[in-house]
Amino acid sequence: MLEGIATASIIFNPVSGGGKSSRLKHLEEARQILAASGIDANLRPTSAPGHAGEIAARAIAEGTQLIIACGGDGTLNEVVNGMPGSNVPIALLPAGTANILAKELRIPRNIPRAAALISRGIPTRIALGVITQGAASSTPNAPAEAPRYFLVVAGAGADGALVHALNPSVKQRTGVLAYWMEGAKQLLRYKFPQFRATTAEEDILATLVIVGRTKHYGGPFRITTGADLFAEEFELALFCSQSAWRYLIYLPACWLGKLHRLKDVHFIKTNSLRCEALGAHTIYAQVDGEASESLPVTFSIVPDAITLVVPSHFYAQQTTPR
């Protein structure tokens, strides 16, 4: 249970999930629900990409005791990047195009109902993923790149290309449909170039790697079903085919939960992954559904990185106590 929390900042993206006109009404209801639990929450809207992280850092510096991210996975990613290492807990009000963490923790996509769960939530210290770009650390005089943290899922290859090509205005207007439309375009024009994916145990040539901290991926899909948000490791799903037609087979196999049966899809658990392009193609990465760096990149685990407010009903429904 949350104890000793009297102040909170609700950071929200006014256009996340299509910018519904009812958003402010629901947020005011959420404030009233939190106030009934003794938590005085103020509303802090974002005004530009990257602003959510700045707001979170400033709110923490001003003494807020709880950060609440209202939006999709992109808004949540920005907030998380404003507070890694902080002891201030973060809670979620799902209201975006994709809500992977909400699905993972079984948080309802209804702002007032989700708000009612916060005061009864359990603060849980968890790891974060981090992506860094640039030459391997053994390269002399390699420039230091700023790390970017992620909470739920990252990837490189085909999904990175999709996210980089996605038109933000189309995403705002059409939501999840924008991903399907862009995915269809990418099947026709993306060349699926191979890149080298290296862990401590294996070295694989892949055209797509999913770096999972959660079982859910996006939309109705569950890909890294062996991933555990509360473990200090990733589950990787590595897809090796360069054929667009083969990717059409991957899709129903994913839908039916049969990816593990395919010989050209590999699943690995690790706490570090290095991805390097092999040729002249620019290959992109993504983190939490947002465009990230081009290869080479390294994905790593940062233990004990953030305090997440986990709904009490999530723990109650687990067969194995944590």
C-alpha positions in Angstrom: 0.0 0.0 0.0 1.1 3.6 -0.6 1.9 5.2 2.7 3.0 8.7 3.6 2.1 10.0 0.1 0.3 13.4 0.3 1.3 15.1 -3.0 1.3 13.9 -6.6 1.9 15.3 -10.1 -0.2 14.0 -13.0 1.8 14.4 -16.2 -0.4 14.0 -19.2 -0.1 14.4 -23.0 -3.1 16.4 -24.2 -3.0 14.7 -27.6 -2.1 11.1 -26.6 -4.6 8.5 -27.8 -6.2 11.1 -30.2 -6.6 13.9 -27.6 -10.2 13.1 -26.6 -12.2 16.0 -25.4 -13.3 14.1 -22.3 -9.7 13.8 -21.1 -9.7 16.8 -18.7 -13.0 15.7 -17.3 -11.7 12.3 -16.5 -8.5 13.7 -15.0 -10.5 16.0 -12.7 -12.4 12.9 -11.6 -9.1 11.2 -11.0 -7.9 14.1 -8.9 -11.1 13.9 -6.7 -10.6 10.1 -6.3 -7.0 10.7 -5.2 -8.0 13.5 -2.9 -10.5 11.2 -1.2 -7.4 9.0 -0.4 -5.5 11.9 1.0 -3.4 12.6 -2.1 -3.4 16.1 -3.5 -2.6 15.8 -7.2 -1.9 18.7 -9.6 -2.2 18.4 -13.4 0.9 19.1 -15.5 0.3 18.9 -19.3 3.1 18.4 -21.8 3.6 20.8 -24.6 6.3 19.2 -26.8 8.1 15.9 -27.4 10.4 15.1 -24.5 8.6 17.6 -22.2 7.2 14.9 -19.9 10.6 13.9 -18.7 11.5 17.5 -17.9 8.2 17.9 -16.0 8.9 14.8 -13.9 12.4 15.9 -13.0 11.2 19.3 -12.0 8.3 18.0 -10.0 10.6 15.7 -8.1 13.0 18.6 -7.4 10.1 20.6 -6.1 9.2 17.8 -3.6 6.3 15.9 -5.2 6.0 12.5 -3.6 4.3 10.6 -6.4 4.6 10.9 -10.2 1.5 9.7 -12.2 2.0 9.3 -16.0 -1.3 9.7 -18.0 -0.9 8.6 -21.6 0.4 5.8 -23.7 3.7 4.0 -23.6 5.5 7.0 -25.3 4.4 9.4 -22.5 5.4 6.8 -19.9 8.8 6.4 -21.6 9.4 10.2 -21.4 8.4 10.3 -17.8 10.7 7.4 -16.9 13.6 9.1 -18.6 13.1 12.0 -16.3 13.5 10.0 -13.1 15.8 6.9 -13.3 17.4 6.2 -10.0 14.8 8.3 -8.1 13.0 6.8 -5.1 9.8 8.7 -6.0 7.3 6.1 -7.2 5.6 6.3 -10.5 2.0 5.2 -11.2 0.1 4.9 -14.5 -3.3 6.2 -15.9 -3.5 4.5 -19.3 -4.8 6.9 -22.1 -2.7 6.4 -25.2 -2.6 4.6 -28.5 -0.8 1.6 -27.0 -0.8 0.7 -23.4 1.5 -2.3 -23.0 2.3 -1.7 -19.3 -1.4 -1.3 -18.5 -2.2 -4.7 -20.2 0.7 -6.3 -18.4 -0.4 -5.1 -14.9 -4.2 -5.4 -15.8 -4.9 -1.7 -15.3 -8.2 -0.7 -16.8 -8.2 1.8 -19.7 -10.5 4.1 -17.8 -8.8 7.0 -16.0 -11.1 7.2 -13.0 -11.1 3.5 -12.4 -7.3 3.3 -12.8 -7.0 6.3 -10.4 -9.0 4.3 -7.8 -6.3 1.6 -7.8 -3.3 3.9 -7.1 -3.7 4.5 -3.3 -4.0 0.7 -2.8 -1.0 0.0 -5.1 2.2 -1.6 -3.9 5.4 0.3 -4.5 7.8 -2.2 -6.2 11.4 -1.5 -7.1 12.2 -2.8 -10.6 14.9 -2.7 -13.3 14.8 -0.7 -16.4 16.2 -1.4 -19.9 18.6 1.1 -21.4 19.8 1.6 -25.0 23.1 3.2 -25.8 24.3 4.0 -29.3 27.8 4.0 -30.8 30.9 2.0 -31.2 31.7 -0.8 -28.8 33.3 0.3 -25.6 36.6 -1.3 -26.7 36.9 1.2 -29.5 39.5 3.9 -28.7 38.1 7.4 -28.3 34.5 6.3 -28.9 32.1 9.2 -28.2 29.9 8.8 -25.1 26.2 8.7 -26.0 23.5 9.6 -23.6 21.5 6.5 -22.5 17.8 6.2 -23.0 15.8 4.1 -20.6 12.8 2.0 -21.5 10.2 0.2 -19.3 8.4 -2.4 -21.4 9.7 -3.3 -24.9 12.4 -2.3 -27.4 13.5 -3.6 -30.7 15.7 -3.3 -33.8 15.2 -4.0 -37.4 11.8 -4.2 -39.0 9.8 -2.7 -36.1 12.4 0.1 -35.8 11.9 0.9 -39.4 8.1 1.0 -38.9 8.2 3.3 -36.0 10.7 5.7 -37.7 8.4 5.9 -40.8 5.2 6.4 -38.8 3.6 9.8 -39.3 2.9 11.4 -35.9 -0.2 13.3 -37.2 -1.6 10.1 -38.7 -1.0 8.3 -35.4 -2.9 11.0 -33.5 -5.8 10.8 -35.9 -6.1 7.0 -36.3 -4.4 5.5 -33.2 -3.4 1.8 -33.6 -4.7 1.8 -37.2 -1.7 3.9 -38.1 0.7 1.1 -37.1 -1.2 -1.4 -39.2 -1.2 0.9 -42.2 2.5 1.6 -41.9 3.2 -2.1 -41.3 1.5 -2.9 -44.6 3.7 -0.3 -46.4 6.9 -1.6 -44.8 6.1 -5.2 -46.0 6.1 -3.9 -49.6 9.3 -1.8 -49.4 11.4 -2.8 -46.5 14.4 -4.9 -47.5 14.8 -6.8 -44.2 18.6 -6.4 -44.0 20.4 -8.6 -41.6 22.3 -7.4 -38.6 24.4 -9.1 -36.0 22.8 -9.7 -32.6 25.3 -10.7 -30.0 24.8 -11.8 -26.4 27.2 -13.4 -24.0 26.0 -16.8 -25.1 25.1 -16.5 -28.8 25.7 -14.6 -32.0 22.8 -14.6 -34.5 22.1 -12.9 -37.8 18.6 -11.4 -37.5 16.3 -9.0 -39.4 14.2 -8.2 -36.3 14.8 -8.5 -32.6 12.2 -7.8 -29.9 13.8 -6.9 -26.5 11.0 -7.8 -24.1 10.6 -6.7 -20.5 6.9 -7.6 -20.7 4.9 -10.4 -22.2 2.8 -8.0 -24.2 4.2 -6.4 -27.3 1.6 -4.2 -29.0 -2.1 -4.4 -29.9 -3.3 -7.9 -29.2 0.1 -9.5 -29.5 2.2 -11.3 -26.9 5.7 -12.2 -28.2 8.2 -12.4 -25.4 5.9 -14.5 -23.2 8.7 -15.6 -21.0 9.6 -12.0 -20.1 9.2 -10.8 -16.5 8.9 -7.1 -15.6 10.2 -7.9 -12.1 13.3 -9.9 -13.3 16.6 -8.3 -14.1 16.8 -9.7 -17.6 15.2 -9.4 -21.1 13.6 -12.1 -23.2 14.7 -11.7 -26.8 12.7 -12.8 -29.8 15.0 -12.9 -32.9 13.5 -13.3 -36.3 15.9 -14.3 -39.0 14.1 -14.4 -42.4 14.8 -11.7 -45.0 11.5 -12.6 -46.8 8.5 -10.3 -46.5 6.3 -13.4 -47.3 7.9 -15.2 -44.3 6.9 -12.2 -42.1 3.3 -12.8 -43.2 3.6 -16.2 -41.6 5.1 -14.8 -38.5 2.0 -12.7 -37.9 -0.6 -15.5 -37.5 2.0 -17.6 -35.7 2.3 -14.7 -33.2 -1.5 -14.4 -33.0 -1.9 -18.1 -32.3 1.1 -18.2 -29.8 3.1 -20.6 -32.0 6.2 -18.5 -32.7 8.3 -20.9 -30.5 7.6 -23.7 -33.1 9.3 -21.8 -35.9 12.9 -22.8 -36.6 13.9 -19.3 -37.8 12.7 -17.6 -34.6 14.9 -17.8 -31.5 14.2 -16.9 -27.9 17.0 -16.0 -25.5 17.1 -14.6 -22.0 19.9 -12.2 -21.3 20.7 -9.0 -19.6 22.7 -7.5 -22.5 22.4 -7.4 -26.3 24.6 -5.8 -28.9 23.2 -5.1 -32.4 25.4 -4.1 -35.3 24.6 -3.5 -38.9 26.5 -5.6 -41.5 26.2 -3.5 -44.6 25.3 -0.1 -45.9 21.7 -0.2 -44.8 20.7 2.1 -42.0 18.9 -0.1 -39.4 16.8 1.6 -36.7 15.9 0.7 -33.1 12.8 1.6 -31.1 12.1 1.9 -27.4 8.6 1.6 -25.9 7.1 2.2 -29.4 9.1 5.4 -30.0 11.8 6.0 -32.6 15.3 5.6 -31.2 18.9 5.4 -32.5 20.3 3.6 -35.6 22.6 0.6 -35.2 25.1 0.0 -33.6 23.3 -0.1 -30.3 23.5 -2.0 -27.0 20.5 -2.9 -24.9 21.3 -3.5 -21.2 19.6 -4.0 -17.9 19.8 -1.4 -15.1 18.9 -3.1 -11.8 17.0 -1.4 -9.0 16.3 1.6 -11.3 12.8 2.9 -10.5 9.8 2.4 -8.1 6.6 1.3 -9.9 3.2 1.4 -8.2 1.8 -2.1 -9.0 -2.0 -2.6 -8.5 -2.6 -4.9 -5.6 -5.0 -7.1 -7.7 -2.0 -7.9 -10.0 -0.2 -9.6 -7.2 -3.3 -11.2 -5.9 -3.8 -12.9 -9.3 -0.3 -14.3 -9.6 0.2 -18.0 -9.0 3.7 -17.5 -7.8 4.3 -14.9 -5.0 7.0 -12.2 -5.7 
